[in-house]
Amino acid sequence: MPLTRFTLRQIEAFIAVTEAHSFTVAASRLGLTAQAVSQLVAELETIVGFRLFDRTTRKVALSSAGRDFLGPAATLLRHVRAADSAADDVRNRASGVVRVGAPLVLASAVLPMAMRGYQKSKPKVVVRLRDVPVDHLVDRVADGDVDLAIGPDRHTGDAVTALPLFDSAWVLWCAPGHPLARRRRALRWAELAGVPIVSAGRDHEFNVAQMHQDLPAGTRVTPVDVVDNISTAIGIAAQGLAVTLAPAYVGVLARPAGLIMKRVVDPESMRKVCLYMPAVRALSPAAEGFAAFLGPWITRWSATAAQVTR
């Protein structure tokens, strides 16, 4: 017997009459007339091929066959209602899985705080965090490996859109005992000539080179070493072996390591952080919801972080 011959309204009427022991009471619960409920039950009896109720002038009771049918019918209705509730959750961005890519600092120290805040209002949404190098952020979004990504400003092409979130100044981080830590004013690039600098990744190395490309050759700053991760550069700087140049928001890792922040000016360079989303692929409702939350949240966080690093 094809399952499509059943209708949910017929099953609802059957369950309602079973629970109420009355067509009239069941009709009131369903917002129908007693005649309509009786018709739905009669249609269902025709489809299943047996009587569901024994009717008397005083009561309505399940037939023997109706008792056997009740369990599967109730299970069917329960699953349908669960599916309907799940659909409501998805539609209202209340459930689902969201994959978010970010480089080390944002992935380890910033996004987990945002995830905790979002979980309070959307406990059924699961956010999966992926560590993604800066150079691969846009590609991961374009390829569908992650739904969203957050990180430094990169060229996106046609497949990905970038929403600017905040700017963060490139600053110098050094150990408290380093000679530059005792300077009370902002540093100039010329003062960094000859200072051992460790850079984190080719992305940092490239940005450091771009910051002072117009300076005379003898005063340009060139890192003495390039490591893969900013946490490694912070560790080296914490031991006074070198200083490192990184955006001010890196302070969430640098300050706990005991590093001192110094502004670098003439010129002062800024790093823009963006939220990356697919341009040609629709986001799931859950991903749309988290993106809508994440933009304002991280903008507020960056404003607070900027006050701390001044």
VENWOHU-V461613 format. One record per pair of residues at least 24 apart in sequence whose C-alpha atoms are under 8 Angstrom apart, sorted by sequence separation. I is the first residue (numbers start at 1). J is the second residue. D is the distance in whole Angstrom. If there is no record, write none. Layout:
# VENWOHU-V461613
<<I/J/D> <I/J/D>>
This chain:
# VENWOHU-V461613
<<13/37/6> <107/131/6> <199/223/6> <202/226/7> <247/271/7> <193/218/8> <197/222/7> <198/223/5> <201/226/6> <234/259/8> <14/40/8> <193/219/5> <197/223/5> <198/224/6> <199/225/6> <200/226/6> <201/227/6> <202/228/8> <13/40/7> <14/41/6> <95/122/7> <98/125/7> <100/127/7> <102/129/8> <104/131/6> <192/219/8> <193/220/7> <194/221/8> <196/223/7> <197/224/6> <198/225/5> <199/226/5> <200/227/5> <201/228/5> <13/41/6> <94/122/5> <95/123/8> <96/124/7> <97/125/6> <98/126/6> <99/127/6> <100/128/6> <101/129/6> <102/130/6> <103/131/6> <104/132/8> <193/221/6> <196/224/6> <197/225/7> <198/226/6> <199/227/6> <200/228/5> <201/229/6> <93/122/8> <94/123/8> <95/124/5> <96/125/5> <97/126/5> <98/127/5> <99/128/5> <100/129/5> <101/130/5> <102/131/6> <103/132/5> <104/133/8> <190/219/5> <192/221/7> <198/227/7> <200/229/5> <201/230/8> <10/40/5> <94/124/6> <95/125/4> <96/126/6> <97/127/6> <98/128/6> <99/129/6> <100/130/6> <101/131/6> <102/132/5> <103/133/5> <189/219/7> <190/220/7> <200/230/5> <9/40/7> <10/41/6> <94/125/6> <95/126/7> <97/128/7> <99/130/7> <101/132/6> <102/133/7> <103/134/6> <189/220/8> <199/230/8> <93/125/8> <102/134/8> <189/221/7> <200/232/8> <10/43/7> <11/44/8> <200/233/6> <10/44/6> <199/233/7> <102/137/7> <198/233/6> <101/137/7> <22/59/7> <23/60/8> <208/245/7> <6/44/7> <21/59/7> <22/60/6> <198/236/8> <21/60/5> <101/140/8> <198/237/8> <21/61/6> <6/47/7> <204/245/8> <5/47/7> <204/246/7> <17/60/8> <18/61/7> <18/62/7> <106/150/8> <198/242/6> <101/146/6> <106/151/7> <196/241/8> <197/242/5> <198/243/6> <199/244/6> <99/145/8> <100/146/6> <101/147/8> <196/242/5> <197/243/5> <198/244/5> <199/245/7> <99/146/5> <100/147/6> <101/148/6> <102/149/6> <103/150/8> <195/242/8> <196/243/6> <197/244/5> <198/245/8> <98/146/8> <99/147/5> <100/148/5> <101/149/4> <102/150/5> <103/151/7> <195/243/8> <197/245/7> <261/309/7> <98/147/6> <99/148/7> <100/149/5> <101/150/6> <102/151/6> <98/148/8> <100/150/8> <249/302/7> <251/305/8> <15/70/8> <212/267/7> <211/267/7> <249/305/7> <211/268/8> <249/306/7> <15/73/8> <211/269/6> <248/306/7> <251/309/7> <15/74/7> <173/234/8> <248/309/7> <11/73/7> <175/237/6> <178/240/6> <174/237/6> <175/238/5> <177/240/7> <173/237/7> <174/238/7> <175/239/7> <12/77/7> <175/240/5> <11/77/7> <174/240/7> <135/203/7> <174/242/7> <175/243/8> <8/77/7> <134/203/7> <174/243/5> <173/243/6> <174/244/7> <172/243/7> <173/244/5> <172/244/6> <173/245/6> <172/245/5> <173/246/7> <171/245/6> <172/246/7> <170/245/7> <171/246/6> <187/262/7> <189/264/7> <170/246/5> <171/247/6> <186/262/6> <187/263/6> <188/264/5> <189/265/7> <170/247/4> <171/248/6> <186/263/5> <187/264/5> <188/265/5> <189/266/7> <169/247/5> <170/248/6> <186/264/6> <187/265/6> <188/266/6> <189/267/8> <168/247/6> <169/248/6> <181/260/6> <186/265/7> <188/267/8> <168/248/6> <181/261/8> <168/249/6> <173/254/7> <181/262/7> <176/258/7> <175/258/7> <176/259/6> <175/259/5> <176/260/6> <174/259/5> <175/260/6> <173/259/6> <174/260/5> <173/260/5> <174/261/7> <173/261/5> <174/262/8> <172/261/6> <173/262/6> <171/261/7> <172/262/5> <171/262/6> <172/263/6> <171/263/5> <172/264/7> <170/263/8> <171/264/6> <170/264/7> <170/268/7> <169/268/7> <170/269/6> <169/269/6> <170/270/6> <169/270/4> <170/271/7> <168/270/5> <169/271/6> <167/270/6> <168/271/5> <167/271/5> <168/272/6> <167/272/4> <168/273/8> <166/272/6> <167/273/6> <165/272/7> <166/273/6> <164/272/7> <165/273/6> <166/274/7> <164/273/6> <165/274/5> <164/274/4> <165/275/7> <163/274/5> <164/275/6> <162/274/6> <163/275/5> <162/275/6> <163/276/6> <162/276/5> <161/276/6> <162/277/7> <160/276/7> <161/277/5> <160/277/6> <161/278/6> <153/271/7> <160/278/4> <161/279/5> <152/271/7> <153/272/5> <159/278/6> <160/279/5> <152/272/6> <153/273/6> <159/279/5> <160/280/7> <152/273/4> <153/274/6> <158/279/7> <159/280/6> <151/273/5> <152/274/6> <150/273/7> <151/274/6> <150/274/6> <151/275/7> <104/229/8> <105/230/8> <150/275/5> <104/230/8> <149/275/6> <150/276/6> <148/275/7> <149/276/5> <148/276/6> <149/277/7> <148/277/5> <147/277/7> <148/278/8> <165/295/6> <147/278/7> <165/298/7> <166/299/6> <165/299/6> <141/276/7> <141/277/7> <142/278/6> <147/283/7> <166/302/7> <141/278/6> <138/276/7> <168/306/8> <148/287/8> <147/287/7> <110/252/8> <109/252/7> <148/291/7> <109/253/7> <105/250/6> <105/252/8> <105/253/7> <125/286/7> <118/290/8> <118/293/7> <114/294/7> <114/297/7> <114/298/8> <98/286/6> <99/287/8> <96/285/8> <97/286/7> <98/287/5> <96/286/5> <97/287/8> <95/286/6> <93/285/5> <94/286/7> <98/290/8> <92/285/7> <93/286/4> <91/285/6> <93/287/8> <90/285/6> <93/288/7> <90/286/7> <93/289/6>>
